[in-house]
Amino acid sequence: MSFLSIVWNVDPEIFSIGPVSIRWYSLMWIIGFYFGVRLFMWFFKREGLPLKLIDPLLLTMVFSVAIGARLGHVFFYQPDYYLANPVEILKIWEGGLSSHGGAIGILLGLWWFVHKYGKPNGFGYMWLLDRMVIAVALCGSFIRLGNLMNSEIIGAPTDLPWGFEFIRSYEWQKLYGVPCHPAQIYESLTYLGIFFLLFFLYKKYLGRLRQGFLFGLFFITVFVARFLIEFIKAPQVDAEIGMTINIGQILSIPCIMAGICLIVYSFKRGKPDVIEKKPVYDYRTADSNKHPKKK
């Protein structure tokens, strides 16, 4: 045991009333979604969109992220276990969510949202994604704090003075009482920094940005950071033991490439990242021959 290490034995459950329990992990998700909604209210007000779109957008995000992140973990990390125990897939409160699966869920959910609400309100798919990633970066910062409270997604052993002894770590990792990198804090701070970067660019240069730039920048920064931080993480599932690069890193590579392609697209073919206002016909200045007055 390192003298300077931090002993981490936080109960994931805040309190319970009968069979109902409130967990830190769930609370972090709620806080993240709350700030995401507040951000979009500000985006919509700034760009002249009706606030009534917030409710369907929130519902779309909640379901698409939860389903995508859970199924991503199921099929990317532990397909054999969950396919043999399908009921366990529903126990989302026990943890086991994939950020890569959540990204896929968001992309599909927002595609549906834009298909239903975008055209009447003058915005498209890329416009929405450019703003969504700002909120996602902030929400991701809170979610990683939830992982910390769950003592999951822990780092590899370290002798640094800020190493955490995760008393509740998984037994198969055999890291009980061993100081480890607090990888959850590293990722949380990284996502928070990415949020501030994206928000600054949006607020300062909105009129000069091209569609796809913020979305591409998000993919590059988040998944490059994820790829690097994975080197100081302990294996999260049995399948990762002995791998040169783990599952999270393998999944991050196409995301980084996609981000680069989006940046190139934004400079070469991207439209101005603003609401596409529909032209309003002004009958006061219209050609009287085309629109004759009624007698």
C-alpha positions in Angstrom: 0.0 0.0 0.0 1.4 3.4 -1.0 1.5 5.9 1.8 0.4 8.7 -0.5 -2.4 6.8 -2.3 -6.1 7.7 -1.9 -8.3 5.0 -0.5 -11.5 5.0 -2.5 -14.4 3.0 -1.0 -17.4 5.2 -1.8 -20.8 3.5 -1.8 -22.3 3.7 -5.3 -25.7 4.1 -3.6 -26.6 7.5 -2.2 -29.7 6.2 -0.3 -32.5 3.8 -0.8 -36.2 3.8 0.1 -37.4 0.2 0.2 -36.6 -1.5 -3.2 -35.9 1.9 -4.8 -32.3 3.2 -4.6 -30.7 6.4 -5.8 -27.1 5.9 -7.2 -24.4 8.4 -7.9 -24.1 7.1 -11.4 -27.7 7.8 -12.2 -27.4 11.2 -10.6 -24.5 12.2 -12.8 -26.5 11.2 -15.9 -29.4 13.4 -14.7 -27.1 16.4 -14.0 -25.4 15.9 -17.4 -28.8 15.9 -19.2 -30.0 18.9 -17.2 -27.0 21.0 -18.3 -27.4 19.7 -21.8 -31.0 20.9 -21.9 -30.0 24.3 -20.6 -27.4 24.6 -23.3 -29.9 23.8 -26.0 -32.4 26.3 -24.6 -29.6 28.9 -25.0 -28.7 27.7 -28.5 -32.3 27.8 -29.6 -32.9 31.3 -28.2 -29.8 32.6 -29.7 -30.6 31.2 -33.2 -34.4 31.8 -33.2 -35.7 28.3 -32.9 -38.9 27.5 -30.9 -38.3 26.2 -27.4 -41.1 23.6 -27.8 -38.5 21.5 -29.7 -36.6 20.9 -26.5 -39.0 18.2 -25.1 -38.9 15.9 -28.1 -35.2 16.5 -28.4 -34.6 15.5 -24.8 -36.7 12.3 -25.1 -34.9 11.4 -28.3 -31.5 11.8 -26.6 -32.5 9.9 -23.4 -33.7 6.9 -25.3 -31.0 6.9 -28.1 -28.1 7.3 -25.7 -29.3 4.8 -23.1 -30.1 2.1 -25.7 -27.1 2.7 -27.8 -24.6 2.9 -24.9 -26.0 -0.3 -23.4 -26.2 -2.3 -26.6 -22.7 -1.0 -27.4 -21.3 -2.5 -24.2 -23.3 -5.7 -24.8 -22.1 -6.4 -28.3 -18.6 -4.7 -28.3 -17.4 -5.9 -24.9 -19.3 -8.9 -23.5 -21.5 -10.5 -26.2 -21.1 -14.1 -25.0 -22.2 -13.2 -21.4 -25.2 -11.1 -22.3 -26.5 -13.3 -25.1 -26.4 -16.2 -22.6 -28.1 -14.0 -20.0 -30.4 -11.6 -22.0 -32.3 -10.4 -18.9 -29.0 -8.8 -17.7 -29.1 -6.4 -20.6 -32.0 -4.6 -19.0 -30.0 -3.9 -15.8 -28.6 -0.7 -17.0 -28.4 0.7 -13.5 -25.6 -1.7 -12.7 -23.3 0.0 -15.2 -21.8 -1.3 -18.4 -22.3 1.4 -21.0 -20.1 2.1 -24.0 -19.3 5.6 -25.2 -18.9 4.3 -28.7 -22.3 2.6 -28.6 -23.8 5.8 -27.2 -22.3 7.8 -30.1 -24.0 5.4 -32.6 -27.3 5.7 -30.6 -27.1 9.6 -30.7 -26.4 9.6 -34.5 -29.4 7.4 -35.2 -31.7 9.2 -32.8 -30.8 12.7 -34.1 -31.3 11.5 -37.7 -34.9 10.6 -36.8 -35.3 14.0 -34.9 -34.1 16.0 -37.9 -36.2 14.0 -40.3 -39.3 14.9 -38.3 -38.5 18.4 -37.1 -35.6 19.8 -39.1 -37.0 20.9 -42.4 -40.0 22.9 -41.0 -37.6 24.8 -38.7 -34.8 25.4 -41.2 -32.0 23.2 -39.7 -30.4 20.0 -40.9 -28.6 17.0 -39.5 -25.1 18.5 -39.5 -26.3 21.7 -37.9 -27.8 19.8 -35.0 -24.7 17.5 -34.5 -22.4 20.6 -34.3 -24.4 21.8 -31.3 -25.1 18.4 -29.8 -21.4 17.5 -29.4 -21.0 20.6 -27.1 -23.6 19.3 -24.8 -22.3 15.7 -25.1 -18.8 16.7 -24.1 -20.2 18.3 -20.9 -22.5 15.4 -20.1 -19.6 12.9 -20.7 -17.6 14.7 -18.0 -20.3 14.1 -15.5 -20.8 10.5 -16.6 -17.1 9.7 -16.0 -17.5 11.1 -12.4 -20.4 8.6 -12.1 -18.0 5.8 -13.1 -15.6 7.0 -10.4 -18.4 6.7 -7.8 -19.0 3.2 -9.1 -15.3 2.3 -8.8 -15.4 1.1 -12.5 -13.3 1.9 -15.6 -10.3 2.1 -13.3 -6.7 2.8 -14.3 -3.7 0.6 -14.3 -1.4 0.4 -11.2 0.7 3.4 -10.5 3.1 4.7 -7.9 2.1 8.3 -8.4 1.0 10.2 -5.3 -2.6 10.6 -6.6 -3.1 6.9 -7.2 -6.5 5.6 -6.0 -6.9 2.3 -4.1 -10.3 1.1 -5.5 -11.4 -1.1 -2.6 -14.6 -2.0 -4.6 -12.7 -2.9 -7.8 -13.6 -6.2 -9.5 -12.0 -9.2 -8.0 -10.8 -10.7 -11.3 -8.6 -7.6 -11.8 -6.8 -8.5 -8.6 -6.2 -4.8 -7.8 -7.5 -4.7 -4.3 -5.4 -2.4 -2.3 -3.2 -1.5 -5.2 -2.9 2.2 -6.1 -4.2 2.8 -9.6 -4.6 5.7 -12.0 -7.9 7.5 -11.5 -8.6 7.2 -15.2 -12.2 8.3 -14.7 -10.9 11.7 -13.4 -8.5 12.0 -16.3 -11.3 11.5 -18.8 -13.7 13.7 -17.0 -11.3 16.6 -17.0 -10.5 16.0 -20.6 -14.1 16.1 -21.7 -14.7 19.2 -19.6 -11.8 20.9 -21.4 -13.2 19.8 -24.8 -16.5 21.3 -23.8 -15.0 24.6 -23.1 -13.1 24.6 -26.4 -16.2 23.8 -28.4 -18.4 26.2 -26.5 -15.8 29.0 -27.0 -15.6 28.4 -30.8 -19.4 28.3 -31.1 -19.9 31.5 -29.1 -17.0 33.5 -30.6 -17.1 32.3 -34.3 -20.6 31.2 -35.0 -21.0 33.3 -38.1 -17.7 32.1 -39.6 -17.9 28.3 -38.8 -18.8 25.8 -41.4 -21.1 22.9 -40.8 -19.3 19.8 -39.6 -16.3 21.5 -38.1 -17.4 21.3 -34.5 -18.6 17.8 -35.0 -15.3 16.7 -36.5 -13.3 18.5 -33.9 -15.2 16.7 -31.2 -14.6 13.3 -32.7 -10.9 13.9 -33.1 -10.3 15.4 -29.6 -12.5 13.0 -27.7 -11.3 9.8 -29.3 -7.6 10.7 -29.5 -7.8 11.4 -25.8 -9.7 8.1 -25.3 -7.1 6.2 -27.3 -4.2 7.6 -25.2 -5.9 7.3 -21.8 -6.7 3.6 -22.6 -2.9 2.9 -22.3 -3.1 3.6 -18.5 -6.4 1.7 -17.9 -6.8 -1.7 -16.4 -8.6 -4.2 -18.6 -12.3 -3.6 -18.3 -13.4 -7.1 -19.4 -11.7 -10.5 -19.7 -11.4 -10.2 -23.5 -9.0 -7.3 -23.1 -6.4 -9.1 -21.0 -3.3 -9.5 -23.1 -4.4 -7.3 -25.9 -1.8 -4.8 -27.3 -4.5 -2.3 -27.9 -7.8 -2.8 -26.2 -11.4 -2.8 -27.6 -11.9 0.9 -26.7 -8.8 1.9 -28.7 -9.8 -0.3 -31.7 -13.2 1.4 -31.8 -11.7 4.9 -31.4 -9.5 4.6 -34.6 -12.5 4.8 -37.1 -14.0 7.6 -35.0 -10.7 9.6 -35.3 -10.6 9.0 -39.0 -14.3 10.1 -39.3 -13.4 13.3 -37.4 -10.6 14.1 -39.8 -12.9 13.5 -42.8 -15.5 15.8 -41.3 -13.0 18.6 -40.8 -11.9 18.3 -44.4 -15.5 18.3 -45.6 -16.3 21.4 -43.5 -13.6 23.4 -45.2 -14.2 22.1 -48.7 -18.0 21.7 -48.9 -19.5 22.7 -45.6 -22.3 25.3 -45.6 -22.3 28.2 -43.1 -23.2 26.8 -39.7 -26.4 28.8 -39.3 -30.1 28.3 -39.4 -31.3 28.1 -43.0 -34.0 30.8 -42.9 -36.9 30.2 -45.3 -37.6 33.2 -47.6 -40.7 35.1 -46.6 -42.8 36.4 -49.6 -43.6 40.0 -49.1 -46.8 40.9 -51.0 -46.3 44.6 -50.4 -43.4 44.6 -52.8 -44.5 41.8 -55.1 -45.0 42.1 -58.8 -48.7 43.1 -59.3 -48.7 41.3 -62.6 -47.9 38.0 -60.9 -50.3 38.6 -58.0 -53.2 40.7 -59.4 -55.5 42.2 -56.8 -58.9 40.7 -56.5 -61.7 42.9 -57.8 
